């Protein structure tokens, strides 16, 4: 039987690395976010919405959350800065709303030169403190959806009006927020403590952004003012009687979305925000790193097999005439360490004939 031999890989010429980005479209229709899994027509009857005893955020599932088939898709919460005009000790859960804002700002923006927590701005240019967004809502997407990050330039959030009890029985009036100005290649995104981010604008574009999306963190931050500003009405495609009131109503009570920030608990504000999401979509990104090994079998190598069945009676089984050249069939490639210990195995889809008249280069890719 032939002696087992090993071929040493040259790390300069036989090994290389690559990076591949895979993208998947994630459409989250408003009927999933609000309206599909009702047991009754109240916010407490949505079986795919989970509220917690701490009352600081709300989780949205793609199915009734008590089911083993349910997948967590995102969390929604609201908050405002402690120097916001909304902040008041008389507000419902005032301290928690401030803490949520500060926690997200600390995680995504960090601190200023004085050691104070930064404030969200419509351009996230924390150096000039202009256009501050002191009252916002947060959409924190699960890693199941975002994978490694949200793909730049693909985020779209359509805020509709509809009615509270039946939010999607008619075509909603509202606005679409997108990060279409962001790009994977043109350098139109910026980096903060929380990673790269892109600004969200009304579609068509307005001069000032109304939020931002942090791509690696998978978090969208949107100013609450989109629910009550004149520009919201100006960018609506169709206006109906009372649409602005309907846009701001909360289960028939005229708090307004921004008013609900002060007068209602966080869970109710989350309901008010969530039930205005008509459509939400983005592409995620999965980064696959690969090491590629070029395993070369020259003409005078690997023409014999170390398999015990390769010979019988000192004769090669696959030869019919003794004077024929030796031949073997490659079925497997093994990668070994310096001590000749097997580390990885690659299988060919079908045996590959090898004899002294040909050379073979097998490309083995190891993904991680």
Secondary structure, 3 states (H helix, E strand, C coil): CCCCCCCCCCCCCCEEEEEEEEEEEEEEEHHHHCCCCECCCCHHHECCEEECCCCCCEEEECCCCCCCCCCEEEEEEEEECCCCCCCCCCCCCHHHHHHHHHHHHHHHCCECCCCCECCCECCCCCCCCCCECCEEEEEEECHHHHECEECCCCCEEEECCCCCCCCCCCCCCCEEEECCCCCCCCCCCEEECCEEEEEEEECCCCCCCCEEEECCCCEEEEEHHHHCCHHHHHCCCCCCCCHHHHHHCECCECCCHHHHHHHCCHHHHHHHHHCCEEEEEEEEEEEEEEEEEEEEECCCCCCCCCCHHHEECCEECCCCCCCCCCEEEEEEEEEECCCCCEEEEEEEEEEEEEECCCCEEEEEEEEC
